[in-house]
Amino acid sequence: MKQSAGILLYKFTDKTIFFLLVHPGGPFWKNKDLESWSIPKGEFTAEEDALDAAKREFQEETGFELDGDFIELESVKLKSGKTIFAWAHEFDIDTALVKSNEFEMEWPPKSGKMQSFPEVDRAEWFQTEHALKKINPAQADFIVQIISKISSSL
């Protein structure tokens, strides 16, 4: 069964919570916005520690290394059967400095030409209301979970 691990960054600005979401790169996602954003995440094998995988994927998709305390969230299961494990971490990054690794695919389809695209074409901070509209609906529960876990500090 496929599994992914990721990290949901959050920060406070004037007692308002913001969440970092990333927009997938490549031609399929180019004109998609609502319900298309994600936490930085990626697949990992059963031999790899899920939190280590989440940190690695975060670095691959944003260029930033994270350490410190992470809040484990309950995993979500997608309709496809894939399970996503996630951790929340309070940390601020400058989205203008986000640099993703790239992947190759045939583009245009059936052209025989391979092109490179960034895994993530941009990252942005969103307040809760906007984050819940932008994030893939299957991942929205991660935002709900972290709000309930840290609501005492809001």
Salt bridges, closest charged atoms under 4 A:
ASP33 OD2 - LYS134 NZ 2.54
GLU43 OE2 - LYS2 NZ 3.89
GLU43 OE2 - LYS82 NZ 3.03
GLU48 OE2 - ARG56 NH1 2.13
GLU57 OE2 - ARG56 NH2 2.86
GLU60 OE2 - ARG56 NE 3.57
ASP92 OD1 - LYS11 NZ 3.34
ASP121 OD1 - HIS23 ND1 2.90
ASP121 OD1 - ARG122 NH1 3.33
GLU124 OE2 - ARG122 NE 3.84
GLU129 OE2 - LYS133 NZ 3.67
